[in-house]
């Protein structure tokens, strides 16, 4: 238990919050004990990549100062009146 807390605090100190949440999810779920080390590590790394990517996209959207940030191409009405 001490090692788990140490790993979690080290990941938090490194600002790897996605890895922390994925690790906590794996530790709380018994199904992950059946998976191999590399499979579990892969899932943790993928979660960190997703979190980092989402933070980057949110930062870029905020910097872009888009006039209508919720607008989408799917919302265009092409009907002729």
N, C-alpha and C positions, 0 to 999 in steps of 0.2 A: 504494500500500500504506500509506503514511503517513496518507492521508486516512481510509482504512478504520479504522485503529487509533485515530485521533483521534475519529471518530464513535462507535466502540465505547466508548472511555473516557468520552466525554461522556454517552452514554446510561447507562452504569453509574453515573456520578456523580449523574445525575438519578434513579437507582434505577428505571430502566425496563428491568428484566431480561428481560421478555418480548420487548421490541423487540430487545434484544441477541441473544437466542437465535434469533429469527426472521431477523434480518439475517445472522447467521453461517450459518444454514441456507441462505439464498438465495445467499450468496457461495460456498458450497461446492458448490452444485448448478448445473450448466450450463443446465438447462431454464429457469431464471428470466431468462436474458438475452433470451429471445424475448418476454417479457411487457413491457408498457408500464410507465412509471414509476408511474402511479396504481394499477395493479393490484398492483404489488409493495408500494407504500406501504400500500394497503388491507390486504394480508395481514399486514404488520408491525403495523399498528394493531390489527387484530382479535386477533392473538396477545397483544398487551399488554393488551387488554381482558379476554381470557380469564384471563390470569395474575392481573390485579388482582381480578377477580371471584372466582377460586378462593381467593386469599389472604383476601379479605373473608369468604367463606363459612366458611373454616377458623377465622378469628378469632371470628366470631359463634357458631359451634358450640362453641368452647372456652369462651367467655364464658357460654353458656347453661347450662352444667353439667347437661346432660341425663342423667337416671339411666341410660338404656339408649341410648347414642348410635348403636349399630349396628342398633337396631330399625327395622323398616320395616312399612308397612301390608301389603305383599305377603307378609310372614311370618306373618300371622294365620291360624290354622287355624279355619275356620268349620264344620267337620263336627260333627254332633250325635252324642254318644256314648251 
